[in-house]
Amino acid sequence: MARIAGVDLPRNKRVDIALRSIYGVGPYIATEVCRKAGIDAAKRTEQLTDQDVIQIREILETQYKVEGDLRRQIALDIKRLMDLGCYRGLRHRKGLPVRGQRTHTNARTRKGPRRAAIKKK
């Protein structure tokens, strides 16, 4: 089983699809990595040689920010916004949508489940 950036790649998938299971690697970066490593993107993960895995790992480590480094950078960016006290930082702090979505209805993903209204007796 191929292990890249601390993630076990799915065994019986195409390489370009399997690379997407790594945080920070989407369709474009996955095909770019395959092209730079000289690996056929239609090849299955279980058919990769140790040399292929080493090439992919080296490319991802040197040229892209993935997994822990990317998560850390995003967390620091959000923390910086909250410390500045800008509008986006305040929205993050309150747990509300950040990008201008409506909150009168919807926004349940950010706000959490509805709280029951207090009934009058």
VOPAMAR-282238 format. One record per residue: residue in one letter; x, y, z of N, C-alpha, C in turn. Coordinates in nm, 4 decimals. Example, Ala and Ser with C-alpha at 12.3 -4.5 7.8 and 13.67 -1.06 7.14 Angstrom:
   resn       n_px       n_py       n_pz      ca_px      ca_py      ca_pz       c_px       c_py       c_pz
      A     1.3190    -0.5690     0.7800     1.2300    -0.4500     0.7800     1.3200    -0.3300     0.7800
      S     1.2850    -0.2250     0.7080     1.3670    -0.1060     0.7140     1.2900     0.0030     0.7870
***
This chain:
   resn       n_px       n_py       n_pz      ca_px      ca_py      ca_pz       c_px       c_py       c_pz
      M     0.0844    -0.1188     0.0000     0.0000     0.0000     0.0000     0.0888     0.1250     0.0000
      A     0.0568     0.2188    -0.0871     0.1348     0.3413    -0.0990     0.0956     0.4392     0.0116
      R     0.1962     0.4902     0.0815     0.1719     0.5875     0.1879     0.2461     0.7153     0.1522
      I     0.1693     0.8217     0.1281     0.2280     0.9492     0.0885     0.1718     1.0573     0.1791
      A     0.2603     1.1409     0.2343     0.2223     1.2530     0.3217     0.1377     1.2065     0.4392
      G     0.1658     1.0866     0.4915     0.0941     1.0358     0.6068    -0.0435     0.9814     0.5760
      V    -0.0746     0.9591     0.4479    -0.2059     0.9097     0.4079    -0.1876     0.7814     0.3275
      D    -0.2628     0.6780     0.3619    -0.2629     0.5551     0.2823    -0.3524     0.5769     0.1617
      L    -0.2956     0.5606     0.0423    -0.3745     0.5786    -0.0792    -0.4632     0.4566    -0.1012
      P    -0.5853     0.4768    -0.1522    -0.6721     0.3630    -0.1843    -0.6037     0.2713    -0.2855
      R    -0.6216     0.1400    -0.2699    -0.5457     0.0437    -0.3485    -0.5882     0.0337    -0.4945
      N    -0.7143     0.0150    -0.5196    -0.7561    -0.0185    -0.6558    -0.8186     0.1006    -0.7288
      K    -0.7556     0.2157    -0.7186    -0.8042     0.3335    -0.7899    -0.6948     0.3854    -0.8807
      R    -0.7344     0.4659    -0.9785    -0.6355     0.5311    -1.0638    -0.5496     0.6234    -0.9783
      V    -0.4265     0.6436    -1.0201    -0.3328     0.7227    -0.9403    -0.3832     0.8655    -0.9227
      D    -0.4326     0.9270    -1.0309    -0.4776     1.0657    -1.0201    -0.5999     1.0797    -0.9297
      I    -0.6827     0.9761    -0.9201    -0.7981     0.9790    -0.8304    -0.7529     0.9523    -0.6875
      A    -0.6624     0.8582    -0.6695    -0.6159     0.8201    -0.5356    -0.5403     0.9351    -0.4687
      L    -0.4674     1.0140    -0.5462    -0.3914     1.1257    -0.4881    -0.4831     1.2309    -0.4270
      R    -0.6080     1.2348    -0.4717    -0.7022     1.3337    -0.4197    -0.7416     1.3058    -0.2752
      S    -0.7096     1.1876    -0.2234    -0.7412     1.1587    -0.0839    -0.6456     1.2305     0.0109
      I    -0.5418     1.2929    -0.0445    -0.4483     1.3724     0.0353    -0.5058     1.5129     0.0482
      Y    -0.5082     1.5673     0.1703    -0.5634     1.7003     0.1944    -0.4802     1.8039     0.1199
      G    -0.5460     1.8837     0.0370    -0.4769     1.9877    -0.0379    -0.4457     1.9483    -0.1804
      V    -0.4782     1.8244    -0.2196    -0.4546     1.7789    -0.3567    -0.5903     1.7578    -0.4220
      G    -0.6169     1.8376    -0.5254    -0.7407     1.8251    -0.6005    -0.7132     1.7678    -0.7375
      P    -0.8108     1.7761    -0.8281    -0.7943     1.7184    -0.9612    -0.6755     1.7766    -1.0381
      Y    -0.6584     1.9057    -1.0341    -0.5525     1.9694    -1.1121    -0.4148     1.9302    -1.0597
      I    -0.3941     1.9419    -0.9301    -0.2628     1.9107    -0.8726    -0.2314     1.7625    -0.8899
      A    -0.3333     1.6760    -0.8803    -0.3106     1.5331    -0.8968    -0.2591     1.5006    -1.0367
      T    -0.3190     1.5618    -1.1390    -0.2720     1.5356    -1.2756    -0.1353     1.5988    -1.2992
      E    -0.1104     1.7159    -1.2388     0.0209     1.7797    -1.2508     0.1309     1.6921    -1.1899
      V     0.1041     1.6355    -1.0726     0.2033     1.5505    -1.0058     0.2315     1.4274    -1.0909
      C     0.1276     1.3674    -1.1475     0.1474     1.2504    -1.2343     0.2318     1.2878    -1.3558
      R     0.2039     1.4036    -1.4135     0.2783     1.4460    -1.5315     0.4240     1.4723    -1.4968
      K     0.4497     1.5417    -1.3850     0.5870     1.5733    -1.3452     0.6655     1.4482    -1.3086
      A     0.5974     1.3498    -1.2508     0.6649     1.2260    -1.2112     0.6811     1.1309    -1.3294
      G     0.6142     1.1601    -1.4400     0.6233     1.0739    -1.5568     0.5466     0.9438    -1.5400
      I     0.4378     0.9488    -1.4635     0.3568     0.8305    -1.4375     0.2255     0.8449    -1.5127
      D     0.1806     0.7355    -1.5744     0.0529     0.7353    -1.6440    -0.0582     0.7504    -1.5399
      A    -0.1442     0.8498    -1.5581    -0.2494     0.8778    -1.4600    -0.3518     0.7654    -1.4545
      A    -0.3634     0.6847    -1.5625    -0.4602     0.5756    -1.5659    -0.4083     0.4512    -1.4937
      K    -0.2834     0.4535    -1.4533    -0.2252     0.3411    -1.3816    -0.2916     0.3271    -1.2456
      R    -0.3089     0.2031    -1.1984    -0.3703     0.1781    -1.0682    -0.2675     0.1939    -0.9573
      T    -0.3139     0.2312    -0.8382    -0.2239     0.2550    -0.7255    -0.1449     0.1303    -0.6896
      E    -0.2090     0.0143    -0.6976    -0.1401    -0.1102    -0.6609    -0.0314    -0.1479    -0.7608
      Q    -0.0322    -0.0880    -0.8804     0.0689    -0.1167    -0.9820     0.1905    -0.0251    -0.9700
      L     0.1867     0.0717    -0.8769     0.2989     0.1641    -0.8616     0.4201     0.0920    -0.8036
      T     0.5360     0.1242    -0.8573     0.6595     0.0694    -0.8012     0.7046     0.1583    -0.6853
      D     0.8011     0.1096    -0.6087     0.8535     0.1893    -0.4977     0.9166     0.3183    -0.5492
      Q     0.9793     0.3106    -0.6659     1.0425     0.4286    -0.7254     0.9375     0.5339    -0.7619
      D     0.8228     0.4898    -0.8147     0.7141     0.5825    -0.8488     0.6621     0.6535    -0.7237
      V     0.6440     0.5774    -0.6166     0.5928     0.6346    -0.4916     0.6918     0.7374    -0.4371
      I     0.8204     0.7059    -0.4448     0.9234     0.7991    -0.3972     0.9204     0.9276    -0.4791
      Q     0.9041     0.9157    -0.6120     0.8970     1.0348    -0.6980     0.7777     1.1217    -0.6619
      I     0.6605     1.0581    -0.6453     0.5394     1.1337    -0.6121     0.5569     1.2040    -0.4776
      R     0.6092     1.1316    -0.3793     0.6296     1.1882    -0.2462     0.7241     1.3082    -0.2521
      E     0.8311     1.2954    -0.3291     0.9299     1.4033    -0.3405     0.8692     1.5277    -0.4047
      I     0.7904     1.5091    -0.5094     0.7273     1.6226    -0.5780     0.6301     1.6938    -0.4840
      L     0.5478     1.6164    -0.4113     0.4504     1.6772    -0.3209     0.5190     1.7513    -0.2062
      E     0.6284     1.6979    -0.1546     0.6977     1.7623    -0.0430     0.7672     1.8908    -0.0844
      T     0.8265     1.8920    -0.2042     0.9063     2.0080    -0.2440     0.8241     2.1196    -0.3078
      Q     0.7207     2.0853    -0.3842     0.6539     2.1865    -0.4652     0.5154     2.2276    -0.4153
      Y     0.4546     2.1474    -0.3278     0.3183     2.1778    -0.2844     0.3095     2.1733    -0.1330
      K     0.2146     2.2477    -0.0797     0.1878     2.2454     0.0639     0.0635     2.1590     0.0838
      V     0.0807     2.0449     0.1530    -0.0302     1.9515     0.1706    -0.0361     1.9057     0.3162
      E    -0.1485     1.8410     0.3499    -0.1730     1.7803     0.4816    -0.1447     1.8740     0.5979
      G    -0.0569     1.8369     0.6904    -0.0371     1.9111     0.8154     0.0060     2.0546     0.7956
      D     0.0985     2.0781     0.7020     0.1456     2.2151     0.6773     0.0323     2.3047     0.6287
      L    -0.0497     2.2519     0.5376    -0.1605     2.3301     0.4831    -0.2662     2.3561     0.5903
      R    -0.2989     2.2539     0.6692    -0.3967     2.2713     0.7773    -0.3481     2.3766     0.8772
      R    -0.2188     2.3702     0.9101    -0.1605     2.4659     1.0049    -0.1667     2.6076     0.9487
      Q    -0.1350     2.6237     0.8202    -0.1368     2.7567     0.7590    -0.2784     2.8140     0.7594
      I    -0.3779     2.7317     0.7254    -0.5164     2.7787     0.7224    -0.5616     2.8185     0.8625
      A    -0.5250     2.7371     0.9630    -0.5630     2.7694     1.1008    -0.4982     2.9003     1.1456
      L    -0.3720     2.9217     1.1082    -0.3048     3.0468     1.1445    -0.3666     3.1664     1.0738
      D    -0.4072     3.1480     0.9475    -0.4722     3.2570     0.8743    -0.6034     3.2971     0.9412
      I    -0.6820     3.1974     0.9830    -0.8088     3.2263     1.0497    -0.7844     3.2927     1.1843
      K    -0.6839     3.2449     1.2571    -0.6500     3.3041     1.3867    -0.6057     3.4494     1.3704
      R    -0.5292     3.4774     1.2647    -0.4852     3.6144     1.2373    -0.6052     3.7052     1.2123
      L    -0.7027     3.6573     1.1342    -0.8227     3.7364     1.1081    -0.8989     3.7652     1.2378
      M    -0.9070     3.6650     1.3250    -0.9792     3.6846     1.4514    -0.9054     3.7823     1.5416
      D    -0.7722     3.7751     1.5427    -0.6943     3.8664     1.6262    -0.7034     4.0103     1.5762
      L    -0.7106     4.0263     1.4442    -0.7232     4.1610     1.3873    -0.8569     4.2245     1.4229
      G    -0.9583     4.1398     1.4390    -1.0911     4.1917     1.4708    -1.1627     4.2434     1.3476
      C    -1.1213     4.1993     1.2288    -1.1891     4.2418     1.1073    -1.3226     4.1675     1.0952
      Y    -1.4023     4.2050     0.9989    -1.5364     4.1486     0.9839    -1.5312     3.9972     0.9694
      R    -1.4437     3.9493     0.8813    -1.4328     3.8044     0.8610    -1.3893     3.7337     0.9888
      G    -1.2997     3.7959     1.0642    -1.2552     3.7374     1.1897    -1.3678     3.7290     1.2915
      L    -1.4511     3.8308     1.2966    -1.5644     3.8290     1.3892    -1.6636     3.7202     1.3512
      R    -1.6865     3.7005     1.2220    -1.7779     3.5955     1.1764    -1.7234     3.4579     1.2133
      H    -1.5913     3.4396     1.1983    -1.5301     3.3135     1.2394    -1.5478     3.2927     1.3890
      R    -1.5256     3.3976     1.4661    -1.5330     3.3879     1.6119    -1.6739     3.3514     1.6576
      K    -1.7760     3.4086     1.5906    -1.9149     3.3819     1.6289    -1.9688     3.2525     1.5688
      G    -1.8930     3.1914     1.4764    -1.9391     3.0673     1.4148    -2.0489     3.0888     1.3129
      L    -2.0473     3.2031     1.2467    -2.1464     3.2356     1.1447    -2.0826     3.2268     1.0062
      P    -2.1637     3.2245     0.8992    -2.1062     3.2194     0.7650    -2.0174     3.3406     0.7387
      V    -1.9065     3.3186     0.6699    -1.8050     3.4216     0.6531    -1.8174     3.4922     0.5187
      R    -1.8718     3.4254     0.4201    -1.8647     3.4781     0.2840    -1.9937     3.5410     0.2340
      G    -2.0689     3.6038     0.3217    -2.1828     3.6845     0.2788    -2.3125     3.6092     0.2600
      Q    -2.3206     3.4835     0.3025    -2.4455     3.4100     0.2867    -2.5503     3.4633     0.3831
      R    -2.6768     3.4375     0.3527    -2.7843     3.4826     0.4397    -2.7896     3.3966     0.5641
      T    -2.8366     3.4545     0.6745    -2.8454     3.3781     0.7988    -2.9864     3.3769     0.8567
      H    -3.0785     3.4510     0.7952    -3.2163     3.4522     0.8457    -3.2741     3.3116     0.8386
      T    -3.2571     3.2482     0.7252    -3.2893     3.1064     0.7122    -3.1612     3.0379     0.6652
      N    -3.1593     2.9098     0.6705    -3.0424     2.8300     0.6288    -2.9240     2.8547     0.7227
      A    -2.8027     2.8401     0.6755    -2.6791     2.8553     0.7545    -2.6723     2.7560     0.8690
      R    -2.7416     2.6438     0.8585    -2.7458     2.5476     0.9681    -2.6113     2.4772     0.9851
      T    -2.5337     2.4664     0.8799    -2.4043     2.4002     0.8915    -2.3143     2.4783     0.9855
      R    -2.3108     2.6098     0.9714    -2.2256     2.6919     1.0579    -2.2874     2.7152     1.1950
      K    -2.4193     2.7349     1.2005    -2.4832     2.7714     1.3264    -2.5137     2.6510     1.4150
      G    -2.5138     2.5307     1.3586    -2.5450     2.4118     1.4361    -2.6945     2.3848     1.4365
      P    -2.7364     2.2800     1.5067    -2.8802     2.2466     1.5073    -2.9628     2.3548     1.5764
      R    -3.0893     2.3602     1.5366    -3.1790     2.4618     1.5939    -3.1968     2.4392     1.7427
      R    -3.2040     2.5491     1.8160    -3.2350     2.5410     1.9591    -3.3862     2.5599     1.9758
      A    -3.4447     2.4782     2.0576    -3.5891     2.4858     2.0754    -3.6279     2.6183     2.1408
      A    -3.7342     2.6794     2.0902    -3.7844     2.8036     2.1474    -3.8526     2.7731     2.2802
      I    -3.8436     2.8647     2.3746    -3.9056     2.8465     2.5050    -4.0543     2.8720     2.4932
      K    -4.1341     2.7736     2.5320    -4.2789     2.7864     2.5208    -4.3363     2.8554     2.6440
      K    -4.4377     2.9394     2.6200    -4.5047     3.0073     2.7321    -4.6109     2.9139     2.7905
      K    -4.6290     2.9205     2.9213    -4.7274     2.8340     2.9859    -4.8627     2.8995     2.9970
***
